[in-house]
Amino acid sequence: MCVDPDWTPFEHINEKGEHEGISADLIQLVAQRVGLKITLYPVKTWDESLAASKAGRCQIMSFLNKTPERETWLSFTEPIFFDPNIIITREEHAYIGDIRGLRDETVALPRGTMVEERIRNDYPNLKVIPTGSEPESVALVSERKADMTIRSLIVAAYAIKKEGLFNLKISGQIPELTNKLRIGVLKEETLLRDILDKGVKTLSAQERETISNKHVSINVQQGVDYSLVWKILAGAVIVLLTVTYWNRKLSVLNKELERLSVTDKLTGLYNRLKIDAVLEHEITRSQRFGQPFSLILLDIDHFKSVNDTYGHQAGDLVLIAVASILAGNTRKTDIVGRWGGEEFIVICPQTDEIGVLNLAEGLREKFQAYDFPVAKHKTASFGVTTYRQGDQPKEIVQRVDEALYLAKNNGRNRVEARQREV
């Protein structure tokens, strides 16, 4: 296995030549469950790791995003870990609502990463400064040699706590660049990929969270030099005031990190990443306690015509109004999110087939009667389904998607259900 030797807290190679971090723990868990023994291929840099993989000197790469360039020599398991990417700038930089609106700004990014590849291809308005590592990228921003960098939410949280990067701030998020980290396997090793994939699918959301928290939580221990006790006492008041100030600032920053990671920027609802986590949690709870839960997936009918006729700003107003309708007409226990585009999802805990049909029909009537901004009258189509023992997240999502397709195919502005036979 080839790894990134310097990507803390995701992974690194320690002084003893051992693989450590979130990736190491997750992959070790996968290997145990499928009966594989994985040997570390020693490298000193990420570039060296990529070169070794391309040359076939390692059969797998530990923790990376799938990209078109990497797919030329690797196949991939399902995601083993999800983590959004955020924009880091200096404190004085303005908030970045849409990175496409920037002109002639520089972004420092480690070479050979998914983010570098995507930024070069999708955002030609930015000038990329390639670096050898994430710490080097952050240092360039801190030293005013680059306007920004883009880094993982977890890596940012770790660095802020460990390195005290208080001249920097989070200036925005790029949802389409969310890390979906997988195990990469040489293309010819299809059986190995399938075996690893089975192990990945056994990982629960709770196991991922426990391993993540283990490595992001940092404990700093300091020894005492008693010859300097008098100096420490003399400066105690200053130290306490400084610590209090930075702790407050770090608290605000961490709250912003948490908010950005789970919120859809336009509507304020939960985003796809959060909904995926809630869905896994509800499945686990239903398996343990035998309680039902249901899904509603809805799509605004003929939404494209709003953008085509009135423009995308009007379309955004309609999406915001949809979020308001859903938030105001669902129960406190329901979890509402934006699934993507004009599709929204409601997870309904402790709700059976009859209950979810009634809730969806009530929402449909609210939509039909609502006076939307600019577009005025719009309707929505609804698909519903209920959890059945043994359902996996993909299965229940596919079923509710099929129900939505049925509603649209049968004339729109209606509710259709799709259930698995038991």
C-alpha positions as CSV (number, residue, x, y, z in Angstrom):
1,M,0.0,0.0,0.0
2,C,1.2,3.5,-0.9
3,V,0.1,6.4,1.3
4,D,0.6,10.1,1.7
5,P,3.4,10.4,4.2
6,D,2.5,13.9,5.3
7,W,-1.3,14.5,5.5
8,T,-2.0,14.7,9.2
9,P,-4.5,13.9,10.7
10,F,-5.7,11.7,7.7
11,E,-2.4,9.8,7.5
12,H,1.3,10.1,7.8
13,I,4.3,7.8,8.2
14,N,5.8,8.3,11.7
15,E,9.5,8.3,12.8
16,K,9.3,4.5,13.2
17,G,8.1,4.0,9.6
18,E,4.6,3.2,10.7
19,H,1.4,4.3,9.0
20,E,-0.8,6.4,11.4
21,G,-4.0,8.5,11.2
22,I,-7.6,8.3,10.3
23,S,-6.8,6.4,7.0
24,A,-4.6,3.9,8.8
25,D,-7.2,3.0,11.4
26,L,-10.0,2.7,8.8
27,I,-8.0,0.6,6.4
28,Q,-6.8,-1.7,9.2
29,L,-10.4,-2.2,10.2
30,V,-11.4,-3.1,6.6
31,A,-8.4,-5.4,6.3
32,Q,-9.3,-7.3,9.5
33,R,-12.9,-7.8,8.3
34,V,-11.9,-9.3,5.0
35,G,-8.8,-11.2,6.1
36,L,-6.1,-9.2,4.3
37,K,-2.6,-8.4,5.4
38,I,-1.5,-5.0,4.1
39,T,2.2,-4.0,4.0
40,L,3.2,-0.4,3.9
41,Y,5.4,0.7,0.9
42,P,7.7,3.4,2.4
43,V,7.8,6.8,0.6
44,K,8.9,10.3,1.7
45,T,6.6,12.4,-0.4
46,W,3.1,12.3,-2.1
47,D,4.7,12.6,-5.5
48,E,6.9,9.6,-4.8
49,S,3.8,7.7,-3.7
50,L,2.0,8.5,-6.9
51,A,5.0,7.5,-9.0
52,A,5.2,4.1,-7.2
53,S,1.6,3.4,-7.7
54,K,1.8,4.2,-11.4
55,A,4.8,1.9,-11.8
56,G,2.9,-0.9,-10.1
57,R,5.2,-1.1,-7.0
58,C,2.1,-0.9,-4.7
59,Q,-1.2,-2.6,-5.4
60,I,-3.3,-0.1,-3.5
61,M,-3.4,3.6,-2.5
62,S,-4.8,4.3,0.9
63,F,-7.0,7.4,0.9
64,L,-7.7,9.4,-2.2
65,N,-10.5,10.9,-4.3
66,K,-11.5,9.4,-7.7
67,T,-10.5,11.6,-10.6
68,P,-10.4,11.1,-14.4
69,E,-6.6,11.2,-14.4
70,R,-6.3,8.6,-11.6
71,E,-8.8,6.3,-13.3
72,T,-6.3,5.8,-16.1
73,W,-4.5,3.3,-13.8
74,L,-6.7,2.8,-10.7
75,S,-10.1,1.5,-9.9
76,F,-11.8,2.5,-6.7
77,T,-13.8,1.2,-3.8
78,E,-16.9,2.9,-2.5
79,P,-16.0,6.0,-0.4
80,I,-14.5,5.0,3.0
81,F,-14.7,8.6,4.3
82,F,-16.4,11.9,3.5
83,D,-15.1,15.4,4.3
84,P,-15.9,18.8,2.7
85,N,-13.3,21.2,1.4
86,I,-13.2,24.8,2.6
87,I,-11.5,27.9,1.4
88,I,-8.8,29.3,3.8
89,T,-7.7,33.0,3.4
90,R,-6.1,35.6,5.6
91,E,-8.3,37.5,8.0
92,E,-8.7,40.6,5.8
93,H,-10.0,38.7,2.8
94,A,-13.7,39.1,2.0
95,Y,-16.2,36.2,2.3
96,I,-16.2,34.1,-0.9
97,G,-19.8,33.3,-1.9
98,D,-18.9,31.9,-5.3
99,I,-15.3,31.1,-6.2
100,R,-16.2,31.5,-9.9
101,G,-16.5,35.2,-9.3
102,L,-12.9,35.7,-8.4
103,R,-10.4,37.1,-10.9
104,D,-6.6,36.9,-10.9
105,E,-6.4,35.5,-7.4
106,T,-3.8,32.8,-6.5
107,V,-4.5,29.5,-4.8
108,A,-1.8,27.4,-3.3
109,L,-2.5,23.6,-3.7
110,P,-0.4,20.4,-3.2
111,R,0.6,18.8,-6.5
112,G,-1.1,15.6,-7.7
113,T,-4.3,16.1,-5.5
114,M,-7.9,15.9,-6.6
115,V,-8.4,19.5,-5.7
116,E,-5.5,20.7,-7.8
117,E,-6.8,18.7,-10.8
118,R,-10.4,20.0,-10.4
119,I,-9.4,23.6,-9.8
120,R,-7.2,23.7,-12.9
121,N,-10.0,22.1,-15.0
122,D,-13.1,23.8,-13.6
123,Y,-11.9,27.2,-12.3
124,P,-9.6,28.7,-14.9
125,N,-10.2,32.1,-13.3
126,L,-7.8,31.1,-10.5
127,K,-4.0,30.9,-10.8
128,V,-2.7,27.7,-9.1
129,I,0.6,27.8,-7.2
130,P,1.7,24.1,-6.8
131,T,3.3,23.1,-3.6
132,G,4.7,19.9,-2.0
133,S,2.3,19.6,0.9
134,E,-0.7,21.1,2.6
135,P,1.4,22.8,5.4
136,E,3.4,24.5,2.6
137,S,0.2,25.7,1.0
138,V,-1.1,27.2,4.2
139,A,2.3,28.8,4.9
140,L,2.1,30.6,1.5
141,V,-1.3,32.1,2.4
142,S,-0.1,33.1,5.9
143,E,3.0,34.8,4.4
144,R,0.9,36.7,1.8
145,K,2.5,34.7,-1.1
146,A,-0.9,33.3,-2.1
147,D,-4.4,34.6,-1.7
148,M,-6.0,31.3,-0.6
149,T,-5.7,27.6,-0.3
150,I,-8.4,24.9,-0.3
151,R,-8.2,22.2,2.3
152,S,-10.2,19.6,4.0
153,L,-12.5,20.6,6.9
154,I,-10.9,18.0,9.2
155,V,-7.3,19.0,8.3
156,A,-8.2,22.6,8.8
157,A,-9.7,22.0,12.2
158,Y,-6.6,19.9,13.2
159,A,-4.2,22.6,12.0
160,I,-6.0,25.5,13.6
161,K,-5.9,23.7,17.0
162,K,-2.3,22.4,16.7
163,E,-0.6,25.2,14.8
164,G,-2.5,28.3,16.1
165,L,-3.3,29.6,12.6
166,F,-5.2,32.7,13.9
167,N,-4.2,35.1,11.1
168,L,-6.3,32.9,8.8
169,K,-10.0,32.3,8.5
170,I,-12.6,30.3,6.6
171,S,-13.9,32.4,3.8
172,G,-16.2,29.9,2.0
173,Q,-17.0,26.3,1.0
174,I,-17.0,24.5,-2.3
175,P,-19.6,21.7,-2.0
176,E,-18.8,20.2,-5.4
177,L,-15.3,19.5,-4.1
178,T,-16.3,17.5,-1.1
179,N,-13.7,14.8,-0.5
180,K,-15.1,11.3,-1.1
181,L,-12.0,9.4,0.0
182,R,-11.7,5.8,-1.3
183,I,-9.1,3.1,-1.6
184,G,-7.5,3.1,-5.0
185,V,-6.6,-0.3,-6.5
186,L,-4.5,-1.1,-9.6
187,K,-6.9,-1.7,-12.5
188,E,-5.8,-5.2,-13.1
189,E,-6.5,-6.2,-9.5
190,T,-10.3,-6.4,-9.8
191,L,-10.7,-9.2,-7.3
192,L,-8.7,-7.3,-4.7
193,R,-10.9,-4.2,-5.3
194,D,-14.0,-6.2,-4.8
195,I,-12.7,-7.7,-1.6
196,L,-11.8,-4.3,-0.2
197,D,-15.1,-2.9,-1.3
198,K,-16.9,-5.5,0.8
199,G,-14.9,-4.5,3.9
200,V,-15.6,-0.8,3.3
201,K,-19.3,-1.4,3.2
202,T,-19.2,-2.9,6.7
203,L,-18.0,0.4,8.2
204,S,-20.7,2.3,10.2
205,A,-21.0,6.0,10.5
206,Q,-20.3,5.7,14.2
207,E,-17.0,3.8,13.6
208,R,-15.9,6.5,11.1
209,E,-16.8,9.3,13.6
210,T,-15.0,7.6,16.5
211,I,-11.8,7.1,14.5
212,S,-12.0,10.7,13.2
213,N,-12.5,12.2,16.6
214,K,-9.6,10.2,18.0
215,H,-7.1,11.8,15.6
216,V,-8.6,15.4,15.4
217,S,-8.7,15.7,19.2
218,I,-5.2,17.0,20.3
219,N,-3.8,16.7,23.8
220,V,-0.7,18.9,24.4
221,Q,1.5,18.0,27.4
222,Q,4.1,20.3,28.7
223,G,6.9,19.6,31.2
224,V,7.9,22.1,33.9
225,D,11.3,23.7,34.1
226,Y,11.4,24.6,37.8
227,S,14.3,27.1,37.3
228,L,11.8,29.2,35.3
229,V,8.9,29.0,37.8
230,W,9.4,32.7,38.9
231,K,9.2,33.8,35.2
232,I,6.0,31.7,34.6
233,L,4.4,33.2,37.7
234,A,5.3,36.7,36.6
235,G,3.7,36.2,33.2
236,A,0.7,34.1,34.4
237,V,-1.9,36.9,34.0
238,I,-0.8,37.7,30.5
239,V,-0.8,34.0,29.5
240,L,-4.4,33.6,31.0
241,L,-5.7,36.6,29.1
242,T,-4.1,35.5,25.8
243,V,-5.4,31.9,26.2
244,T,-8.9,33.2,26.9
245,Y,-8.8,35.4,23.8
246,W,-7.6,32.7,21.5
247,N,-10.0,30.1,22.9
248,R,-12.9,32.4,22.2
249,K,-11.7,33.0,18.7
250,L,-11.1,29.3,18.1
251,S,-14.6,28.6,19.5
252,V,-16.2,30.9,16.9
253,L,-14.0,29.4,14.1
254,N,-15.0,25.8,15.1
255,K,-18.7,26.7,15.1
256,E,-18.3,28.2,11.6
257,L,-16.5,25.0,10.5
258,E,-19.3,22.9,11.8
259,R,-22.0,25.1,10.2
260,L,-20.4,25.1,6.8
261,S,-19.8,21.4,6.8
262,V,-23.5,20.5,7.1
263,T,-25.4,23.4,5.6
264,D,-26.6,24.1,2.0
265,K,-25.4,27.6,1.3
266,L,-28.4,28.8,-0.7
267,T,-31.3,27.4,1.3
268,G,-29.9,27.0,4.8
269,L,-31.2,23.4,4.9
270,Y,-28.9,20.4,5.7
271,N,-26.7,19.4,2.8
272,R,-26.2,16.0,1.1
273,L,-23.3,15.1,3.4
274,K,-25.4,15.6,6.6
275,I,-28.4,13.8,5.1
276,D,-26.2,10.8,4.3
277,A,-25.0,10.7,7.9
278,V,-28.6,11.0,9.3
279,L,-29.8,8.3,6.9
280,E,-27.2,5.8,8.2
281,H,-28.1,6.8,11.8
282,E,-31.8,6.1,11.2
283,I,-31.1,2.8,9.6
284,T,-28.9,1.8,12.6
285,R,-31.6,2.9,15.0
286,S,-34.4,1.1,13.2
287,Q,-32.3,-2.1,13.1
288,R,-31.7,-1.9,16.9
289,F,-35.2,-0.8,18.1
290,G,-37.5,-2.0,15.3
291,Q,-38.9,1.5,14.8
292,P,-40.1,2.6,11.3
293,F,-38.9,5.6,9.4
294,S,-39.7,6.9,6.0
295,L,-38.3,9.1,3.2
296,I,-39.9,11.8,1.1
297,L,-38.1,12.9,-2.1
298,L,-39.6,15.8,-3.9
299,D,-38.8,17.6,-7.1
300,I,-40.2,21.0,-8.3
301,D,-42.2,20.5,-11.4
302,H,-40.8,22.2,-14.6
303,F,-38.2,24.1,-12.6
304,K,-36.0,24.6,-15.6
305,S,-38.7,26.9,-17.1
306,V,-38.3,29.3,-14.2
307,N,-34.6,29.7,-14.9
308,D,-35.1,29.9,-18.6
309,T,-38.0,32.4,-18.3
310,Y,-37.0,34.6,-15.4
311,G,-33.3,33.9,-14.8
312,H,-31.3,32.0,-12.2
313,Q,-31.8,34.6,-9.5
314,A,-35.6,34.0,-9.7
315,G,-34.9,30.3,-9.6
316,D,-32.9,30.7,-6.4
317,L,-35.8,32.6,-4.8
318,V,-38.1,29.7,-5.6
319,L,-35.6,27.3,-4.0
320,I,-35.4,29.4,-0.9
321,A,-39.2,29.5,-0.8
322,V,-39.3,25.7,-1.1
323,A,-37.0,25.4,1.9
324,S,-39.3,27.7,3.9
325,I,-42.4,25.6,3.0
326,L,-40.7,22.4,4.1
327,A,-39.2,23.9,7.3
328,G,-42.6,25.3,8.3
329,N,-44.8,22.3,7.5
330,T,-42.8,19.4,8.7
331,R,-42.5,18.1,12.3
332,K,-39.7,19.0,14.7
333,T,-38.4,15.4,14.5
334,D,-38.2,15.4,10.7
335,I,-34.9,16.1,9.0
336,V,-35.1,18.3,5.9
337,G,-32.3,18.7,3.4
338,R,-31.5,19.8,-0.2
339,W,-30.7,16.6,-2.1
340,G,-29.4,18.4,-5.2
341,G,-30.6,20.9,-7.7
342,E,-34.3,21.3,-7.3
343,E,-34.7,18.0,-5.4
344,F,-35.3,18.1,-1.6
345,I,-35.5,15.2,0.9
346,V,-37.3,14.7,4.2
347,I,-36.3,11.9,6.6
348,C,-39.3,11.1,8.8
349,P,-38.3,9.1,12.0
350,Q,-40.9,6.8,13.6
351,T,-43.2,7.2,10.6
352,D,-44.9,4.3,8.8
353,E,-46.3,4.1,5.3
354,I,-49.7,5.7,6.1
355,G,-48.0,8.5,8.0
356,V,-45.5,9.4,5.3
357,L,-48.2,9.4,2.6
358,N,-50.3,11.8,4.7
359,L,-47.4,14.1,5.3
360,A,-46.3,14.1,1.7
361,E,-49.9,14.9,0.5
362,G,-50.1,17.8,3.0
363,L,-46.9,19.2,1.6
364,R,-48.1,18.8,-2.0
365,E,-51.2,20.8,-1.2
366,K,-49.1,23.5,0.5
367,F,-47.0,23.8,-2.7
368,Q,-50.0,23.9,-4.9
369,A,-51.5,26.8,-2.9
370,Y,-48.3,28.8,-2.4
371,D,-47.6,32.1,-4.2
372,F,-44.0,31.8,-5.2
373,P,-41.7,34.8,-5.8
374,V,-41.8,35.8,-9.5
375,A,-42.8,32.4,-10.7
376,K,-46.1,32.6,-8.8
377,H,-47.7,29.1,-9.0
378,K,-45.5,26.0,-9.0
379,T,-46.2,22.4,-8.1
380,A,-44.0,19.6,-6.9
381,S,-43.9,15.8,-7.4
382,F,-43.3,13.5,-4.4
383,G,-41.9,10.0,-4.0
384,V,-42.2,8.2,-0.7
385,T,-40.9,4.9,0.8
386,T,-40.5,3.2,4.2
387,Y,-37.5,1.4,5.6
388,R,-37.6,-2.4,5.6
389,Q,-35.3,-4.6,7.7
390,G,-32.2,-5.3,5.7
391,D,-32.3,-2.1,3.7
392,Q,-29.0,-0.4,2.9
393,P,-28.8,3.4,2.3
394,K,-28.4,2.8,-1.5
395,E,-31.5,0.6,-1.6
396,I,-33.9,2.9,0.2
397,V,-32.6,6.0,-1.7
398,Q,-33.0,4.2,-5.0
399,R,-36.6,3.2,-4.1
400,V,-37.7,6.7,-3.1
401,D,-36.1,8.0,-6.3
402,E,-38.1,5.4,-8.4
403,A,-41.3,6.6,-6.6
404,L,-40.5,10.2,-7.5
405,Y,-39.9,9.2,-11.1
406,L,-43.3,7.4,-11.1
407,A,-45.0,10.6,-9.8
408,K,-43.4,12.7,-12.5
409,N,-44.2,10.1,-15.2
410,N,-47.8,9.9,-14.1
411,G,-48.5,13.6,-14.6
412,R,-46.6,15.4,-11.8
413,N,-48.1,17.3,-8.8
414,R,-48.9,14.0,-7.1
415,V,-47.6,11.5,-4.5
416,E,-46.4,8.0,-5.4
417,A,-45.1,5.3,-3.1
418,R,-42.6,2.5,-3.8
419,Q,-42.1,-0.2,-1.2
420,R,-39.9,-3.3,-1.0
421,E,-41.8,-6.5,-0.8
422,V,-41.3,-8.4,2.5
